[in-house]
């Protein structure tokens, strides 16, 4: 079954909608230039509340959990991901601990040494323009990852923007990378309308969506989240 990451979350309401829909990973952007940027205090509060929701749903009959829709069975706890762009390692480490994040997604021009320095709690996002470079970068970065989360994210190529553009990626290129890389996340222009085709074409470990399930930048469309996850899983 394909894994689904709902990224660019900025509110507890949206995080709860992603949880209720069955998301496997929740993503929070620690990049000030992003329209979906959030601060550590906000992320810490959201993560704490989501963890509490899941714990309550596991302890209590679903119809007694007022903050969440009904769950049958009790929900699994999503893995929490902070997205960073060329951030100092000290800042990434602080966010991981302060917000109780599971992983850091390095979405800028970070060197491979940063993955090693973060002690198995990070993975790299790449925005390749050509297949040969994609395969070499994938081999370089994924070799440093040993955890059970994503090992690599392949986003749409853009020479200037660090993701979040809504531009569809090169699925043929991504399929080549997925064939060589365990636990690859596919990102770039995914929506509820095209995610099933993307999963069938690329065969990734997981898919990542942000703008494709929004009503406006930083504000999620809860129906779109539900349809996205259902269509991804049905592929």
C-alpha positions in Angstrom: 0.0 0.0 0.0 1.4 3.4 -1.0 2.2 5.8 1.8 0.8 9.3 1.8 2.4 12.5 3.2 0.3 15.6 3.6 2.7 18.5 3.6 2.5 22.2 4.2 0.3 21.9 7.2 -0.2 25.1 9.2 -3.2 24.5 11.5 -4.4 21.8 13.9 -7.7 21.6 12.1 -5.9 20.6 8.8 -3.6 18.2 10.6 -6.6 16.5 12.1 -8.3 16.3 8.7 -5.2 14.6 7.4 -5.1 12.2 10.4 -8.7 11.3 9.9 -8.2 10.6 6.2 -5.4 8.2 7.0 -2.2 10.1 6.2 1.0 8.3 7.0 3.2 11.4 7.4 2.4 15.0 8.3 4.8 17.7 7.0 5.5 21.1 8.4 7.6 23.7 6.5 10.4 25.5 8.4 11.3 27.8 5.5 10.4 31.5 6.0 10.1 32.2 2.3 7.4 29.6 1.8 3.7 30.5 1.8 3.2 27.6 4.1 5.9 28.4 6.7 5.2 27.7 10.3 7.2 28.4 13.5 8.4 25.9 16.0 5.8 26.8 18.7 3.0 26.2 16.3 4.4 22.9 15.1 5.1 21.7 18.6 1.5 22.4 19.6 0.0 20.7 16.5 2.2 17.6 17.0 1.4 17.4 20.7 -2.4 17.6 20.0 -2.3 15.0 17.2 -0.3 12.6 19.4 -2.9 13.2 22.2 -5.8 12.6 19.8 -4.4 9.3 18.7 -3.7 8.2 22.2 -7.3 9.1 23.2 -8.7 7.3 20.3 -6.8 4.2 21.2 -8.0 4.3 24.8 -11.6 5.4 24.3 -14.6 4.2 22.2 -14.5 6.2 18.9 -17.8 7.9 19.5 -16.5 9.3 22.8 -13.6 11.1 21.2 -15.1 14.6 20.5 -12.1 16.1 18.7 -12.0 13.6 15.9 -14.3 11.9 13.4 -15.1 8.3 14.1 -12.2 5.9 13.7 -12.6 2.2 13.1 -10.1 0.9 14.0 -8.2 3.5 16.1 -5.9 5.6 14.0 -2.2 5.0 13.5 0.1 7.8 14.6 1.5 9.5 11.5 5.2 10.2 11.4 6.0 13.9 11.8 8.3 15.6 9.3 9.9 19.0 9.3 10.9 20.4 5.9 14.1 22.6 5.9 15.9 24.5 3.2 19.6 25.1 3.7 19.0 25.6 7.5 21.9 25.4 9.9 22.3 21.9 11.4 21.8 23.3 14.9 18.4 24.7 13.9 17.3 21.4 12.4 18.4 19.5 15.5 16.6 21.9 17.7 13.4 21.7 15.7 13.5 17.9 15.7 13.7 17.8 19.5 11.6 20.8 20.4 8.7 19.8 18.1 9.1 16.0 18.6 9.5 15.4 14.9 10.4 12.0 13.5 12.3 13.2 10.5 13.9 16.2 8.8 13.4 16.6 5.0 16.3 18.5 3.6 14.8 20.3 0.6 17.6 22.7 -0.3 21.2 22.3 -1.5 22.4 20.5 1.6 25.5 18.3 1.3 25.3 14.5 2.0 27.3 15.0 5.2 24.2 16.7 6.7 22.3 13.4 6.5 25.0 11.6 8.4 25.3 14.4 10.9 21.6 14.2 11.8 22.0 10.6 13.0 19.5 8.8 10.9 16.7 11.2 11.3 16.8 12.9 7.9 16.3 12.3 4.2 17.1 14.4 1.1 14.7 15.9 -1.4 16.1 16.3 -4.9 14.7 18.4 -7.9 16.6 16.7 -10.8 16.5 18.0 -14.4 17.9 14.9 -16.0 17.8 11.2 -15.3 21.5 10.6 -15.0 21.9 13.2 -12.4 18.8 12.0 -10.6 20.1 8.4 -10.4 23.5 9.6 -9.1 22.1 11.9 -6.5 19.6 9.2 -5.4 22.4 6.7 -4.9 24.5 9.3 -3.0 21.8 10.5 -0.6 19.8 7.3 0.0 23.0 5.4 0.9 23.1 7.5 4.1 19.6 6.6 5.2 18.8 3.6 7.4 15.5 4.6 9.2 12.1 3.1 8.3 10.7 6.4 6.9 11.3 7.9 3.5 14.8 7.5 2.0 14.5 10.1 -0.7 12.0 12.5 -2.2 11.9 13.4 -5.9 10.2 16.7 -6.7 9.6 18.6 -9.9 12.6 20.3 -11.4 12.7 24.1 -10.9 16.0 26.1 -11.2 14.9 28.6 -8.6 12.1 27.5 -6.3 12.5 24.9 -3.6 9.3 23.0 -4.2 5.7 24.0 -3.5 5.2 25.2 -7.0 2.4 22.8 -8.1 4.4 21.9 -11.2 4.1 18.3 -12.2 7.3 16.3 -12.1 8.8 14.0 -14.7 7.2 10.7 -13.9 9.4 8.7 -16.3 12.5 10.0 -14.5 10.9 9.4 -11.1 10.1 5.8 -12.1 13.7 5.2 -12.9 14.7 6.5 -9.5 12.0 4.5 -7.7 13.3 1.3 -9.4 16.7 2.0 -7.9 15.8 3.5 -4.5 13.9 2.0 -1.6 11.3 4.1 0.1 11.1 7.0 -2.5 8.5 9.7 -2.1 7.1 11.3 -5.3 6.2 14.9 -5.2 5.4 17.7 -7.7 2.0 18.7 -9.0 0.1 15.8 -7.5 -3.7 16.1 -7.1 -6.6 13.8 -6.3 -7.2 13.7 -10.1 -3.8 12.4 -11.1 -2.3 10.7 -8.1 -3.6 7.2 -9.1 -2.0 7.5 -12.5 1.2 8.7 -10.8 1.3 5.7 -8.5 0.6 3.3 -11.3 3.3 4.9 -13.5 6.1 5.5 -10.9 5.4 2.8 -8.3 6.9 4.9 -5.5 7.0 4.0 -1.8 4.9 7.0 -1.1 3.4 10.3 -2.5 3.7 13.8 -1.1 1.2 16.6 -1.7 0.8 20.1 -0.5 -0.6 22.6 -2.9 -2.7 19.9 -4.7 -5.0 19.6 -1.7 -5.3 23.3 -0.8 -8.1 25.9 -1.1 -5.5 28.6 -0.8 -1.7 28.5 0.1 -1.4 27.1 3.6 -5.1 26.2 3.9 -6.1 22.6 3.2 -9.3 21.5 1.5 -10.4 18.6 3.7 -12.5 16.9 1.0 -9.5 17.1 -1.4 -7.3 15.4 1.3 -9.8 12.6 1.6 -10.1 12.1 -2.1 -6.3 12.3 -2.6 -5.6 9.6 -0.1 -8.5 7.3 -1.3 -7.3 7.6 -4.9 -3.7 7.0 -4.0 -4.6 3.8 -2.1 -6.9 2.6 -4.8 -4.3 2.7 -7.5 
